[in-house]
Amino acid sequence: MRSRFRLCCALLGVLLLVNLGVGSRVFSDEAAKRGDGEAFEKISVLMRVLHLIRKDYVSADKIDYTRLVYTALKGMVGSLDPFSSFMTPDEYGGMMEETEGEFGGIGVVISMREGILTIVTPIEDTPGSRAGLLAGDQIVTITGKSTKGMAMSEVTKLLKGEPGTVVEIAVRRPSTDDLRDLTIERALIPVVTVKSAKILPETKIGYVRITQFSEPTAERLQGELRRLAAQDPQGLVIDLRNNPGGLLVSAVDVCSFFLPPGKTVVSTEGRRPSQKQEFKTRRGGYHFPRCPVAILINGGSASAAEIVSGCLKDYGRAILVGEKTFGKGSVQNVIELPDGSALRLTTAMYYTPSRRVIHEHGIEPDIAVKLSEKEVRALVESQYAIPGVDEKTKAVDPQLERAVETLQSYSRYQAARKDRFEKPVPATPGRASSE
C-alpha cells in the first residue's frame, strides 16, 4: 500500500513539473509577443536615470521622487494623443470640480492640433467669448510662456484661476495670421446647456440651442420641446454651433427624442473586445412630434454634438446646415490611481450608425453655409440674437436663415402634397365622379 502511495506521489510530482515547464514556456512566449522583455529592459534604464538624477543633479529642490515620476508620466501619456493625459491629485480634483457645474477661468474649450494649442470653441457669455476669441484661434503664449509642447494639464492650470484675477495670452488667428495680445479677467464659468427655446418670429419654426451635453441637458431639453410641441411647429432648428460636446449618455438621450427606440446612436471600437459597444435609443420616454428638423453646426461643434448630428443625419431625421464640425470622435476613460492621481486614456473611437468616422474627419453639412469672420464676430457679440427678438442686438445669421428657409420650403411641399393626394378631387361638371 505504501509503495503504491509513493508511486502516486512521484507521478503527481512529475505531472506538476511538466505543467510548470509548459506553463513557463507559454508565459515566456506570451511575454515575448507583448514585448515584456523590452519593457523590463527600458524600465531598468528609467530607474538608472532616476537614480543618477537623485545622486548627481545640481539643484536639490528639483529631485524629489514624486516630481520626477509625475513629470515622466506626463511626458509618456502626453506623447500618445492630444486627449490622453496624466493628472496629479490636484489636477484630478480640479477636473472633478469642473464637471460639477462651474469653475473659474476664461471660458474656452481647448485642444492640441498638430502640436498647436487650439480653441475648439469659446463658451457663450464668458470672458473668452466677450474678448472676441473664435473657434480655430491658436493660443501661442500664456503669461509669457510658450504653449508649444506644453502639457494640457499645465495649460489648464495656467488658464484657470480665481474669478476676478487676470491672465495674459497671445492669440494667432490662422485665417488672417493676425497676432494679438489679450488680458482677460477670469470669471466663474456657469454651465447652462439649453437656451433660447422659442418659435421664431413670423414663422411656425421652433428653435432651441444646446450649448453643452451635461447630465441635466436631456431633462431640460425635454421640457422645452414639450412647450414648443404644444405650439404645433412646422419644423425645428437645433443649434449645436460651438457646442464642445460632453456626456455620451446625454447625446443618446437627446437622439431618443427624435428616433424610434432601439436605434443605434453611435458605436465604439478599440483594441479590446470589451471596447466594442453600441449605444441605442432608449425605450419609453418623450418623443417629439414628427416634423422636419435642421441642425446648425460649425467648426466649434465637437464630440457629443457630432454624435447627435451624425446620428440624426444618417437616419434622415435631420438635415445639417452650416460648416464642417471639429472632428473629435475618440473615447477617453478616466482611471483614478492609488495615490489620488488619475490617467485619462483614449481607448476607442466613435462611429456613426453608417460607420462614418468622426475623429479627425468631422461631420459635413448637407447644406454648406460659411460665415465670414465679420458675421461670426457679430453673432458672438450678440450671443446668437434671434432676428426680431431684440432689435438692438439683432445680428445677421445666414446659417439660421437658410435652415428656416429649408424647413419652410419642406413644410409647404408637404402641405401641398397632402392637399393633392388626401383631399377628394371635385367632380368635373357634366361628368360622373369616379366615386
VEXKOLBA-746101 format. One record per residue (C-alpha): residue number from 0; x, y, z. Coordinates in Angstrom, 1 decimal. Layout:
N
+-----+--------+--------+--------+
!   i !   east !  north !     up !
+-----+--------+--------+--------+
! NUM !      X !      Y !      Z !
...
+-----+--------+--------+--------+
END
This chain:
435
+-----+--------+--------+--------+
!   i !   east !  north !     up !
+-----+--------+--------+--------+
!   0 !    0.0 !    0.0 !    0.0 !
!   1 !    2.8 !    2.4 !    0.9 !
!   2 !    4.7 !    1.7 !   -2.3 !
!   3 !    1.5 !    2.4 !   -4.3 !
!   4 !    1.1 !    5.7 !   -2.4 !
!   5 !    4.8 !    6.6 !   -3.1 !
!   6 !    4.3 !    5.8 !   -6.8 !
!   7 !    1.2 !    8.1 !   -7.0 !
!   8 !    3.1 !   10.9 !   -5.3 !
!   9 !    6.0 !   10.5 !   -7.7 !
!  10 !    3.7 !   10.6 !  -10.7 !
!  11 !    1.9 !   13.6 !   -9.3 !
!  12 !    5.3 !   15.4 !   -8.9 !
!  13 !    6.3 !   14.6 !  -12.5 !
!  14 !    3.0 !   16.0 !  -13.8 !
!  15 !    3.4 !   19.2 !  -11.8 !
!  16 !    6.9 !   19.6 !  -13.1 !
!  17 !    5.7 !   19.1 !  -16.7 !
!  18 !    2.8 !   21.6 !  -16.2 !
!  19 !    5.2 !   24.1 !  -14.7 !
!  20 !    7.5 !   23.7 !  -17.6 !
!  21 !    4.8 !   24.0 !  -20.2 !
!  22 !    3.2 !   27.0 !  -18.3 !
!  23 !    6.6 !   28.7 !  -18.1 !
!  24 !    7.2 !   28.3 !  -21.8 !
!  25 !    3.7 !   29.6 !  -22.7 !
!  26 !    4.1 !   32.5 !  -20.3 !
!  27 !    7.5 !   33.3 !  -21.9 !
!  28 !    6.1 !   33.1 !  -25.4 !
!  29 !    3.2 !   35.4 !  -24.5 !
!  30 !    5.6 !   37.8 !  -22.7 !
!  31 !    7.8 !   37.8 !  -25.8 !
!  32 !    4.8 !   38.6 !  -28.0 !
!  33 !    3.8 !   41.5 !  -25.8 !
!  34 !    7.4 !   42.8 !  -25.6 !
!  35 !    7.6 !   42.4 !  -21.9 !
!  36 !   11.4 !   41.7 !  -22.1 !
!  37 !   12.0 !   45.0 !  -23.8 !
!  38 !    9.7 !   46.7 !  -21.2 !
!  39 !   11.7 !   45.4 !  -18.3 !
!  40 !   14.9 !   46.4 !  -20.0 !
!  41 !   13.7 !   50.0 !  -20.5 !
!  42 !   12.3 !   50.2 !  -17.0 !
!  43 !   15.7 !   49.4 !  -15.7 !
!  44 !   17.0 !   52.3 !  -17.9 !
!  45 !   14.4 !   54.6 !  -16.4 !
!  46 !   15.3 !   53.6 !  -12.8 !
!  47 !   19.0 !   54.1 !  -13.6 !
!  48 !   18.3 !   57.7 !  -14.9 !
!  49 !   16.2 !   58.4 !  -11.8 !
!  50 !   19.0 !   57.2 !   -9.6 !
!  51 !   21.6 !   59.3 !  -11.4 !
!  52 !   19.4 !   62.4 !  -11.2 !
!  53 !   18.8 !   61.9 !   -7.5 !
!  54 !   22.5 !   61.3 !   -6.8 !
!  55 !   24.2 !   63.9 !   -9.0 !
!  56 !   21.8 !   66.6 !  -10.3 !
!  57 !   22.9 !   70.1 !   -9.2 !
!  58 !   19.6 !   71.5 !   -7.9 !
!  59 !   18.4 !   69.5 !   -4.9 !
!  60 !   14.9 !   71.2 !   -4.9 !
!  61 !   14.0 !   69.5 !   -8.2 !
!  62 !   14.9 !   65.9 !   -7.4 !
!  63 !   12.1 !   64.6 !   -5.2 !
!  64 !   10.7 !   61.3 !   -6.4 !
!  65 !    7.1 !   62.5 !   -6.8 !
!  66 !    8.0 !   65.4 !   -9.0 !
!  67 !   10.3 !   63.2 !  -11.2 !
!  68 !    7.9 !   60.3 !  -11.6 !
!  69 !    4.9 !   62.6 !  -12.3 !
!  70 !    6.9 !   64.5 !  -14.9 !
!  71 !    7.9 !   61.3 !  -16.6 !
!  72 !    4.3 !   60.0 !  -16.6 !
!  73 !    3.0 !   63.3 !  -18.1 !
!  74 !    5.6 !   63.1 !  -20.9 !
!  75 !    4.8 !   59.4 !  -21.6 !
!  76 !    1.0 !   59.8 !  -21.7 !
!  77 !    1.0 !   63.2 !  -23.4 !
!  78 !    3.0 !   61.7 !  -26.3 !
!  79 !    0.1 !   59.4 !  -27.2 !
!  80 !   -2.5 !   61.9 !  -28.5 !
!  81 !   -3.9 !   65.3 !  -27.6 !
!  82 !   -6.7 !   63.9 !  -25.4 !
!  83 !   -4.8 !   61.5 !  -23.2 !
!  84 !   -3.1 !   62.9 !  -20.1 !
!  85 !   -1.8 !   62.1 !  -16.6 !
!  86 !   -3.2 !   64.2 !  -13.8 !
!  87 !   -1.7 !   64.9 !  -10.4 !
!  88 !   -4.1 !   64.6 !   -7.5 !
!  89 !   -4.6 !   68.4 !   -7.6 !
!  90 !   -5.3 !   68.4 !  -11.3 !
!  91 !   -7.7 !   65.5 !  -11.0 !
!  92 !   -9.6 !   67.3 !   -8.2 !
!  93 !   -9.8 !   70.4 !  -10.4 !
!  94 !  -11.3 !   68.3 !  -13.3 !
!  95 !  -13.9 !   66.8 !  -10.9 !
!  96 !  -14.9 !   70.4 !   -9.8 !
!  97 !  -15.4 !   71.4 !  -13.4 !
!  98 !  -17.8 !   68.5 !  -14.1 !
!  99 !  -19.9 !   69.6 !  -11.1 !
! 100 !  -21.2 !   72.7 !  -12.9 !
! 101 !  -19.0 !   75.8 !  -12.6 !
! 102 !  -15.3 !   76.8 !  -12.4 !
! 103 !  -13.1 !   79.9 !  -12.6 !
! 104 !  -11.5 !   80.6 !  -15.9 !
! 105 !  -11.8 !   82.5 !  -19.2 !
! 106 !  -14.4 !   80.1 !  -20.8 !
! 107 !  -12.8 !   78.3 !  -23.7 !
! 108 !  -12.6 !   74.7 !  -24.7 !
! 109 !   -9.1 !   73.8 !  -26.0 !
! 110 !   -7.3 !   71.0 !  -27.7 !
! 111 !   -3.9 !   70.4 !  -29.2 !
! 112 !   -3.9 !   70.2 !  -33.0 !
! 113 !   -0.7 !   69.2 !  -34.7 !
! 114 !    1.1 !   70.4 !  -31.6 !
! 115 !   -0.6 !   73.8 !  -31.5 !
! 116 !   -2.9 !   74.8 !  -28.7 !
! 117 !   -6.2 !   75.5 !  -30.5 !
! 118 !   -9.5 !   76.8 !  -29.3 !
! 119 !  -12.3 !   74.3 !  -30.1 !
! 120 !  -14.9 !   76.8 !  -29.1 !
! 121 !  -15.4 !   79.8 !  -26.8 !
! 122 !  -18.2 !   79.1 !  -24.2 !
! 123 !  -21.0 !   81.6 !  -24.7 !
! 124 !  -21.3 !   84.6 !  -22.5 !
! 125 !  -17.9 !   84.2 !  -20.8 !
! 126 !  -14.8 !   86.4 !  -20.8 !
! 127 !  -13.3 !   84.4 !  -23.7 !
! 128 !  -16.2 !   84.9 !  -26.0 !
! 129 !  -16.6 !   88.6 !  -25.0 !
! 130 !  -12.9 !   89.1 !  -25.8 !
! 131 !  -13.6 !   88.0 !  -29.4 !
! 132 !  -12.0 !   84.6 !  -29.3 !
! 133 !  -13.2 !   82.3 !  -32.0 !
! 134 !  -13.1 !   78.6 !  -32.8 !
! 135 !   -9.8 !   77.8 !  -34.5 !
! 136 !   -7.8 !   80.6 !  -32.8 !
! 137 !   -4.4 !   79.4 !  -31.6 !
! 138 !   -3.1 !   80.4 !  -28.1 !
! 139 !    0.6 !   81.0 !  -28.6 !
! 140 !    1.6 !   82.1 !  -25.1 !
! 141 !    0.0 !   82.1 !  -21.6 !
! 142 !    1.5 !   84.6 !  -19.1 !
! 143 !    4.6 !   84.8 !  -21.4 !
! 144 !    5.2 !   81.1 !  -21.6 !
! 145 !    5.1 !   79.4 !  -25.0 !
! 146 !    2.4 !   76.8 !  -25.3 !
! 147 !    4.4 !   74.7 !  -27.8 !
! 148 !    4.9 !   71.3 !  -26.3 !
! 149 !    3.1 !   72.3 !  -23.1 !
! 150 !    1.1 !   69.6 !  -21.4 !
! 151 !   -2.7 !   70.1 !  -21.4 !
! 152 !   -2.7 !   69.8 !  -17.6 !
! 153 !   -0.3 !   72.8 !  -17.4 !
! 154 !   -2.4 !   74.8 !  -19.9 !
! 155 !   -5.5 !   74.2 !  -17.9 !
! 156 !   -3.7 !   75.2 !  -14.7 !
! 157 !   -2.5 !   78.5 !  -16.2 !
! 158 !   -5.8 !   79.5 !  -17.7 !
! 159 !   -7.9 !   78.6 !  -14.6 !
! 160 !   -7.9 !   80.7 !  -11.5 !
! 161 !   -9.9 !   82.7 !   -9.0 !
! 162 !  -12.7 !   84.9 !  -10.5 !
! 163 !  -11.5 !   88.5 !  -10.8 !
! 164 !   -7.9 !   87.6 !  -11.5 !
! 165 !   -6.4 !   88.2 !  -15.0 !
! 166 !   -4.4 !   86.1 !  -17.4 !
! 167 !   -2.4 !   87.4 !  -20.3 !
! 168 !   -2.4 !   85.4 !  -23.6 !
! 169 !   -1.2 !   85.8 !  -27.1 !
! 170 !   -3.6 !   84.6 !  -29.8 !
! 171 !   -3.0 !   83.9 !  -33.5 !
! 172 !   -5.9 !   83.7 !  -36.0 !
! 173 !   -4.8 !   81.4 !  -38.8 !
! 174 !   -7.2 !   82.9 !  -41.4 !
! 175 !   -5.5 !   86.3 !  -41.2 !
! 176 !   -2.2 !   85.4 !  -39.4 !
! 177 !   -3.1 !   88.2 !  -37.0 !
! 178 !   -1.3 !   88.0 !  -33.6 !
! 179 !   -3.0 !   89.7 !  -30.7 !
! 180 !   -2.0 !   90.2 !  -27.0 !
! 181 !   -5.1 !   90.0 !  -24.7 !
! 182 !   -5.5 !   90.5 !  -21.0 !
! 183 !   -8.7 !   88.6 !  -19.9 !
! 184 !  -10.3 !   88.7 !  -16.5 !
! 185 !  -11.3 !   85.3 !  -15.2 !
! 186 !  -14.8 !   84.7 !  -14.1 !
! 187 !  -17.0 !   81.9 !  -12.7 !
! 188 !  -17.9 !   79.9 !  -15.7 !
! 189 !  -21.6 !   78.7 !  -15.4 !
! 190 !  -22.8 !   75.6 !  -17.3 !
! 191 !  -26.3 !   76.5 !  -18.8 !
! 192 !  -26.9 !   73.9 !  -21.5 !
! 193 !  -30.3 !   74.6 !  -23.1 !
! 194 !  -31.1 !   78.2 !  -24.2 !
! 195 !  -33.3 !   80.4 !  -26.4 !
! 196 !  -36.2 !   77.9 !  -26.9 !
! 197 !  -39.0 !   79.7 !  -28.8 !
! 198 !  -41.0 !   79.9 !  -32.0 !
! 199 !  -39.1 !   82.1 !  -34.4 !
! 200 !  -40.9 !   85.4 !  -35.1 !
! 201 !  -43.2 !   85.4 !  -38.2 !
! 202 !  -42.7 !   81.7 !  -38.7 !
! 203 !  -44.0 !   78.4 !  -37.3 !
! 204 !  -40.5 !   77.1 !  -36.9 !
! 205 !  -39.2 !   76.2 !  -33.4 !
! 206 !  -35.7 !   77.0 !  -32.3 !
! 207 !  -33.6 !   75.7 !  -29.4 !
! 208 !  -29.9 !   76.0 !  -28.7 !
! 209 !  -27.8 !   73.3 !  -26.8 !
! 210 !  -24.5 !   74.7 !  -25.6 !
! 211 !  -23.1 !   71.5 !  -24.0 !
! 212 !  -24.2 !   67.9 !  -23.2 !
! 213 !  -24.2 !   67.5 !  -19.5 !
! 214 !  -26.2 !   65.4 !  -17.0 !
! 215 !  -29.3 !   67.7 !  -16.9 !
! 216 !  -29.3 !   68.6 !  -20.6 !
! 217 !  -31.8 !   65.9 !  -21.8 !
! 218 !  -34.3 !   66.7 !  -19.0 !
! 219 !  -34.1 !   70.4 !  -19.6 !
! 220 !  -34.4 !   69.9 !  -23.4 !
! 221 !  -37.4 !   67.7 !  -22.9 !
! 222 !  -39.3 !   70.4 !  -21.1 !
! 223 !  -38.5 !   73.0 !  -23.8 !
! 224 !  -39.5 !   70.5 !  -26.6 !
! 225 !  -42.8 !   69.8 !  -24.9 !
! 226 !  -43.5 !   73.6 !  -24.7 !
! 227 !  -42.6 !   74.0 !  -28.4 !
! 228 !  -44.6 !   71.0 !  -29.5 !
! 229 !  -47.7 !   72.5 !  -27.8 !
! 230 !  -47.5 !   75.3 !  -30.4 !
! 231 !  -47.7 !   72.9 !  -33.3 !
! 232 !  -44.4 !   73.9 !  -35.1 !
! 233 !  -43.9 !   73.1 !  -38.8 !
! 234 !  -40.2 !   72.4 !  -38.1 !
! 235 !  -37.5 !   72.6 !  -35.6 !
! 236 !  -34.0 !   74.1 !  -35.6 !
! 237 !  -31.5 !   72.7 !  -33.1 !
! 238 !  -28.4 !   74.9 !  -32.8 !
! 239 !  -25.3 !   73.0 !  -32.0 !
! 240 !  -22.8 !   75.6 !  -33.1 !
! 241 !  -19.8 !   76.0 !  -30.8 !
! 242 !  -21.1 !   73.1 !  -28.7 !
! 243 !  -17.9 !   71.3 !  -27.4 !
! 244 !  -19.8 !   68.1 !  -26.5 !
! 245 !  -19.9 !   66.5 !  -23.1 !
! 246 !  -21.5 !   63.3 !  -21.8 !
! 247 !  -22.2 !   60.4 !  -24.2 !
! 248 !  -25.4 !   59.4 !  -22.3 !
! 249 !  -26.8 !   62.9 !  -22.8 !
! 250 !  -26.3 !   62.7 !  -26.5 !
! 251 !  -28.0 !   59.3 !  -26.6 !
! 252 !  -31.0 !   60.7 !  -24.6 !
! 253 !  -31.3 !   63.7 !  -26.9 !
! 254 !  -31.4 !   61.4 !  -30.0 !
! 255 !  -34.0 !   59.3 !  -28.3 !
! 256 !  -36.4 !   62.3 !  -28.5 !
! 257 !  -36.3 !   62.1 !  -32.3 !
! 258 !  -35.9 !   58.4 !  -33.2 !
! 259 !  -37.7 !   55.1 !  -32.5 !
! 260 !  -36.4 !   53.0 !  -29.6 !
! 261 !  -33.6 !   50.5 !  -30.2 !
! 262 !  -31.8 !   52.6 !  -33.0 !
! 263 !  -28.0 !   52.7 !  -32.9 !
! 264 !  -26.9 !   56.2 !  -32.0 !
! 265 !  -23.2 !   55.6 !  -32.0 !
! 266 !  -20.8 !   52.6 !  -31.7 !
! 267 !  -17.3 !   52.4 !  -30.3 !
! 268 !  -14.4 !   50.2 !  -31.2 !
! 269 !  -10.9 !   49.9 !  -29.6 !
! 270 !   -8.2 !   47.2 !  -29.3 !
! 271 !  -10.1 !   45.2 !  -26.6 !
! 272 !  -13.3 !   43.3 !  -27.4 !
! 273 !  -14.9 !   44.9 !  -24.4 !
! 274 !  -14.5 !   48.3 !  -26.0 !
! 275 !  -16.7 !   47.3 !  -28.9 !
! 276 !  -20.1 !   48.7 !  -27.9 !
! 277 !  -23.3 !   50.0 !  -29.4 !
! 278 !  -25.4 !   52.7 !  -27.8 !
! 279 !  -29.0 !   52.7 !  -28.7 !
! 280 !  -32.0 !   55.0 !  -28.3 !
! 281 !  -33.9 !   54.2 !  -25.1 !
! 282 !  -37.4 !   52.8 !  -24.9 !
! 283 !  -40.3 !   54.8 !  -23.5 !
! 284 !  -40.0 !   58.4 !  -22.5 !
! 285 !  -40.8 !   61.5 !  -24.5 !
! 286 !  -40.9 !   61.6 !  -28.3 !
! 287 !  -41.0 !   64.9 !  -30.3 !
! 288 !  -43.7 !   65.1 !  -33.0 !
! 289 !  -42.7 !   64.0 !  -36.4 !
! 290 !  -41.8 !   67.3 !  -38.2 !
! 291 !  -38.7 !   68.3 !  -40.2 !
! 292 !  -35.6 !   69.1 !  -38.2 !
! 293 !  -32.5 !   71.1 !  -39.2 !
! 294 !  -29.3 !   71.1 !  -37.1 !
! 295 !  -26.9 !   74.1 !  -37.2 !
! 296 !  -23.2 !   73.0 !  -37.0 !
! 297 !  -19.8 !   74.6 !  -37.4 !
! 298 !  -16.1 !   74.1 !  -36.6 !
! 299 !  -16.8 !   74.5 !  -32.9 !
! 300 !  -19.3 !   71.6 !  -32.8 !
! 301 !  -17.4 !   68.6 !  -31.3 !
! 302 !  -17.7 !   65.3 !  -29.6 !
! 303 !  -21.2 !   64.7 !  -28.4 !
! 304 !  -22.5 !   67.4 !  -30.7 !
! 305 !  -21.0 !   65.5 !  -33.6 !
! 306 !  -22.6 !   62.2 !  -32.4 !
! 307 !  -26.1 !   63.8 !  -32.3 !
! 308 !  -25.5 !   65.5 !  -35.7 !
! 309 !  -24.1 !   62.3 !  -37.4 !
! 310 !  -26.8 !   60.1 !  -36.0 !
! 311 !  -29.8 !   62.2 !  -37.0 !
! 312 !  -28.2 !   62.8 !  -40.4 !
! 313 !  -27.6 !   59.1 !  -41.0 !
! 314 !  -31.2 !   58.2 !  -40.3 !
! 315 !  -32.5 !   61.1 !  -42.4 !
! 316 !  -34.2 !   62.6 !  -39.4 !
! 317 !  -32.4 !   65.9 !  -39.7 !
! 318 !  -30.5 !   68.0 !  -42.3 !
! 319 !  -27.3 !   69.7 !  -41.3 !
! 320 !  -26.7 !   73.3 !  -42.1 !
! 321 !  -23.5 !   75.3 !  -41.7 !
! 322 !  -19.9 !   74.2 !  -41.7 !
! 323 !  -17.9 !   71.0 !  -41.1 !
! 324 !  -17.6 !   70.0 !  -37.4 !
! 325 !  -14.4 !   69.9 !  -35.4 !
! 326 !  -13.7 !   66.1 !  -35.7 !
! 327 !  -13.3 !   64.9 !  -32.1 !
! 328 !  -14.5 !   61.3 !  -32.0 !
! 329 !  -12.4 !   59.4 !  -29.5 !
! 330 !  -13.4 !   57.9 !  -26.2 !
! 331 !  -11.4 !   58.7 !  -23.0 !
! 332 !  -11.6 !   56.7 !  -19.8 !
! 333 !  -10.5 !   58.4 !  -16.6 !
! 334 !   -8.9 !   55.9 !  -14.2 !
! 335 !   -8.2 !   57.0 !  -10.6 !
! 336 !   -4.9 !   55.8 !   -9.3 !
! 337 !   -4.0 !   54.7 !   -5.7 !
! 338 !   -2.3 !   58.0 !   -4.8 !
! 339 !   -5.2 !   60.2 !   -5.9 !
! 340 !   -3.7 !   60.9 !   -9.3 !
! 341 !   -5.5 !   59.8 !  -12.5 !
! 342 !   -5.0 !   58.6 !  -16.0 !
! 343 !   -7.1 !   59.9 !  -18.8 !
! 344 !   -6.6 !   57.4 !  -21.7 !
! 345 !   -8.0 !   57.2 !  -25.2 !
! 346 !   -9.4 !   53.7 !  -25.5 !
! 347 !  -11.7 !   53.7 !  -28.5 !
! 348 !  -13.1 !   55.6 !  -31.5 !
! 349 !  -16.7 !   56.7 !  -32.2 !
! 350 !  -18.6 !   55.6 !  -35.4 !
! 351 !  -21.9 !   56.9 !  -36.6 !
! 352 !  -24.7 !   54.4 !  -37.5 !
! 353 !  -23.5 !   54.4 !  -41.1 !
! 354 !  -19.9 !   53.7 !  -39.9 !
! 355 !  -18.8 !   57.3 !  -40.6 !
! 356 !  -15.5 !   58.0 !  -38.8 !
! 357 !  -15.8 !   61.2 !  -36.7 !
! 358 !  -12.3 !   61.5 !  -35.4 !
! 359 !  -10.1 !   64.0 !  -37.4 !
! 360 !  -12.8 !   63.9 !  -40.2 !
! 361 !  -15.7 !   65.7 !  -38.7 !
! 362 !  -19.3 !   65.7 !  -40.0 !
! 363 !  -20.0 !   67.5 !  -43.3 !
! 364 !  -23.2 !   69.6 !  -43.5 !
! 365 !  -25.9 !   68.8 !  -46.1 !
! 366 !  -26.2 !   72.5 !  -46.9 !
! 367 !  -22.9 !   74.4 !  -46.6 !
! 368 !  -23.2 !   78.0 !  -45.4 !
! 369 !  -19.9 !   79.6 !  -44.5 !
! 370 !  -19.9 !   82.7 !  -42.3 !
! 371 !  -17.4 !   85.5 !  -42.8 !
! 372 !  -15.2 !   86.5 !  -39.8 !
! 373 !  -17.3 !   89.7 !  -39.5 !
! 374 !  -20.6 !   87.7 !  -39.3 !
! 375 !  -19.1 !   85.3 !  -36.8 !
! 376 !  -17.9 !   88.2 !  -34.6 !
! 377 !  -21.3 !   89.8 !  -34.8 !
! 378 !  -23.0 !   86.6 !  -33.7 !
! 379 !  -20.6 !   86.1 !  -30.8 !
! 380 !  -21.2 !   89.7 !  -29.7 !
! 381 !  -24.9 !   89.3 !  -29.8 !
! 382 !  -24.9 !   85.8 !  -28.4 !
! 383 !  -26.7 !   84.5 !  -31.5 !
! 384 !  -29.5 !   87.0 !  -31.1 !
! 385 !  -32.6 !   85.8 !  -32.9 !
! 386 !  -33.9 !   88.2 !  -35.5 !
! 387 !  -37.0 !   90.1 !  -34.3 !
! 388 !  -36.5 !   89.3 !  -30.6 !
! 389 !  -34.2 !   92.1 !  -29.7 !
! 390 !  -33.6 !   94.6 !  -32.5 !
! 391 !  -30.8 !   96.3 !  -30.5 !
! 392 !  -28.7 !   93.2 !  -30.6 !
! 393 !  -30.0 !   91.8 !  -33.9 !
! 394 !  -27.3 !   90.1 !  -35.9 !
! 395 !  -27.4 !   88.7 !  -39.5 !
! 396 !  -27.3 !   84.9 !  -39.3 !
! 397 !  -27.2 !   83.3 !  -42.8 !
! 398 !  -27.0 !   79.8 !  -41.4 !
! 399 !  -30.2 !   80.1 !  -39.3 !
! 400 !  -31.9 !   81.9 !  -42.2 !
! 401 !  -31.0 !   79.1 !  -44.6 !
! 402 !  -32.2 !   76.5 !  -42.2 !
! 403 !  -35.6 !   78.2 !  -41.7 !
! 404 !  -36.0 !   78.7 !  -45.5 !
! 405 !  -35.3 !   75.0 !  -46.0 !
! 406 !  -37.8 !   73.9 !  -43.3 !
! 407 !  -40.5 !   76.2 !  -44.6 !
! 408 !  -40.0 !   75.0 !  -48.2 !
! 409 !  -40.3 !   71.4 !  -47.0 !
! 410 !  -43.4 !   72.2 !  -45.0 !
! 411 !  -45.0 !   73.9 !  -48.0 !
! 412 !  -44.2 !   71.0 !  -50.2 !
! 413 !  -45.6 !   68.5 !  -47.6 !
! 414 !  -48.7 !   70.6 !  -47.2 !
! 415 !  -49.2 !   70.8 !  -51.0 !
! 416 !  -48.6 !   67.1 !  -51.3 !
! 417 !  -51.1 !   66.3 !  -48.5 !
! 418 !  -53.7 !   68.5 !  -50.2 !
! 419 !  -53.0 !   66.9 !  -53.6 !
! 420 !  -53.3 !   63.3 !  -52.5 !
! 421 !  -55.5 !   63.2 !  -49.4 !
! 422 !  -58.4 !   65.5 !  -50.4 !
! 423 !  -61.0 !   64.2 !  -52.9 !
! 424 !  -60.8 !   65.7 !  -56.4 !
! 425 !  -64.1 !   67.6 !  -57.2 !
! 426 !  -66.1 !   66.0 !  -60.0 !
! 427 !  -65.9 !   67.8 !  -63.4 !
! 428 !  -69.4 !   69.3 !  -64.3 !
! 429 !  -71.3 !   67.1 !  -66.7 !
! 430 !  -69.1 !   64.1 !  -66.0 !
! 431 !  -69.6 !   61.3 !  -63.5 !
! 432 !  -67.4 !   61.2 !  -60.4 !
! 433 !  -65.0 !   58.3 !  -60.1 !
! 434 !  -66.9 !   57.6 !  -56.9 !
+-----+--------+--------+--------+
END
